[in-house]
Amino acid sequence: MLLATDTIPQASWETPKYEAAYASWGKKWERESIASDSIVPFCISHPNDMPKYDKPIILLVNGSTFSAAEDFAVLFKNAKRGKVVGTPTGGSTGNPIFIDLGWGYNGRICTRHEKLADGTEFIGIGIQPDVVVEETESVIFGKDNVIEEAMKLLKQQINYTKE
């Protein structure tokens, strides 16, 4: 089942270009920019009879949404396919360098500076939800206020499209 049937705009991204000898001579690091083409959904590039889901969609996110999940949130936001609900994402595209800090500790550094298609920064900030809903301890008692808000929004969108 396809969730997107239109081309999804992508922003270009950058990565530091480190050359150790030049760095030791005090030369500043360069940045390499990678142009990014828009993503063409499978149904356009390879027409077929695959069903297309055209109903409203809500994407739930929070501070634990990062790496590949945050990459998906970027595509979802760029596609303008639905609302993003929750709290800001983790603010990292992943793609880390792992550094052994010794004594059993390690660190990770994000290697890719990416933006939303409209140029909005999210590295170190997080992708901002369309509707902010803070998680509460009510989930411990079987009541998830984030999901309840998402369901309310979906019902509003369904009623709006029927009119």
N, C-alpha and C positions, 0 to 999 in steps of 0.2 A: 504494500500500500504506500502510495506517495503522499508526503506531507506538503511538498512544495512543487508547484508546476510552472513557476516563472523563474527566470534567471536570477541568481542570488549575487548581488554586488559584493565584491571583496576589496579590501584596502591592500595597498602594498605593505610590506614589512621590512624592517631593518635588523641587521645583526652587526655587532662589533667585529672588525677585522683586525685581529691582533697579530702583529709580527714581532716576535720577542726581541730580535736584534735591534729593530728600529725603536722599540719601546725603551730598551736600555740606553739608547742614545738621546732619549727625551722627545722623540717624535710622537705626536699625538696619534691616538688610535683613529683609524678611518672607520667609516660605516659603509656597509654594503647594502644598497636598497634593492629589494627584489620586487619586481612588478608582479602583480597578482591579477590574473584574469578572473572575470566573474565565473561562477559555477553554473553550469548548464544542467538542469535536472535531467535525469535519465529518460523521462518521457519525451523530452524534446530531442535529445541527441539520438535516441533509439526508440522511435514511436512504437508503442505496443498497446495492448488492452489492459495494462496494469491499472487497477482501481486507484482513483485519486480521492484522497480524503479532503473534503472542502469545508468541513465543519469547523467551528471555533476551536482554538487550541490555547492552552495556558502552559507556560513553562515555569516550573517552580525552581528557584535558586536560593542559595545562601552563601555564607562565607566559606563553606566547604566545597563549593563548586569551583573547581580549578582544573588546569591541565586540559585533557581531552573534553571534559564536560564543559569547560569554559569555551573551548573552541566551538563546541556545538551551540552554546548560548550566543556566541558571536554570529554564527551563521543564521540562527533563528531570528536574532534582532535585525540583522541585515536584510533578511528575507521579508521582514514585516509581516510575518505569518500569523502572529498572535501576540498576546500580552505576556510579559515577564513579571512574575509575582514573587515576592519574598524580600530578601535583604541583598545588598551588593555581593557579587561573587568575590572569589579570592584574589583576583587581580594579577593572575599570571597565566600565560599561555602554556606553561609547562616548558618542554624542550630544555630541561636544565642541564647544566654541567654539574657533576657531582665532585665535591672536593673533600678529600680525607683530611680532617682537622686533627687527627690523632686521638689517642685514648678512647677509641670507640665512637667518636663523634664525626659527623660529616655535615657538610653544608651543600646547598643547592643554589645556583644562580641562574635566573631566567636568561636565555640567550637570544630571545627574539623580541623585538619591540614592534608590537602589532597594534593597530587601531581598528575601531569600527569603520565601516565603509564611508561614513559621513565625516571621518577624521577625529571622532571622539576618542580621547585617551582612556584606557582602562588598566594598563599595566601599573600595579601598585595602588590602584584605586578601586578596581572592581567594576563590573558591568552594573549599571544602575537599573533596578527594576522599574517597570512602568507603574506598578502599584507596590508600595512598600508595606510589608506586613512582617512585624517582628514575631519570631517564634516565642511561645510562652511555655511555661511548665505544664500547661493543661494537657499536653500530649502524653504526659505520664499517666493521666487519668482517662485516656482514650478520646480526647477531644483535641483535634489538630486545627488550630485557628487559621493556619496558612491554607490548608486544603479547603476549609470551610469558606474562606474568602474567594479562593479560586473557583469553587463551585458556584458561589453567588454571581461572580463575574460571567462565568459560562452561561448560566441561566439568563442573565441580562442580555448577553450577546445573541443567544438563540431566540429570545423573545423579540429582540430588535430586528433580526433578519426575517422573522415571520411577518412583521408589519409591512 
